[in-house]
Amino acid sequence: MIAVHDLTIHAGAFHLQGISFEVKAGHYAAIMGPTGCGKTTIIECICGLRPIDRGRIVLCERDVTTLRPAERGIGYVPQDAALFPTMTVYQHLAFALRLRKLPKHVIDQRVRELAETLGLTPLLDRMPLGLSGGEAQRVALGRALSLRPAILCLDEPLNALDHETQDRMCELLKTVTRQSSITTLHVTHDAREAARLADSTISLGD
């Protein structure tokens, strides 16, 4: 589960105040609102990438407000995928596993499993420069899921994709999140996208 209590952030002229919501364990929630309303900021605070002025963030019954990002058990997919240009698809999927110094055979098994699930097996030796937008987002999703996190945060992951690729990614996200029962928070401005994916919607200000 994800619980945000009275979240307050000030950054220059921008501020969010008194944001509270809860996403039940295993549910898929969408954060919606106009550009500039703070959707991405909230995701970054939950992931530990941005400090907060006041409030609490509780994940899976654990207060993570002061924990570092790596200690929160979150898989994060940023809007631009943020792939490393000098790493292959295989290396991206193995990245977090190698950081934790897991055995080589365990890493390889998990990478192959993710690649099969996400349709990336033929692309494992490719570099990001040769990937389509949909392929890059699937790699970013696989990287986020590699350590089997309890929480998945997605920041407009379908925004830059054409309609056909968006449709395929929606079906993939539904399949992957339901199979793993992962609690998911998805930033979007697209009501159709939210309706297709989310069990509930969190609406921010006008």
Secondary structure, 3 states (H helix, E strand, C coil): CEEEEEEEEEECCEEEEEEEEEECCCCEEEEECCCCCCHHHHHHHHHCCCCCCEEEEEECCEECCCCCHHHCCEEEECCCCCCCCCCCHHHHHHHHHHHCCCCHHHHHHHHHHHHHHHCCHHHCCCCHHHCCHHHHHHHHHHHHHCCCCCEEEEECCCCCCCHHHHHHHHHHHHHHHHHHCCEEEEECCCHHHHHHHCCEEEECCC
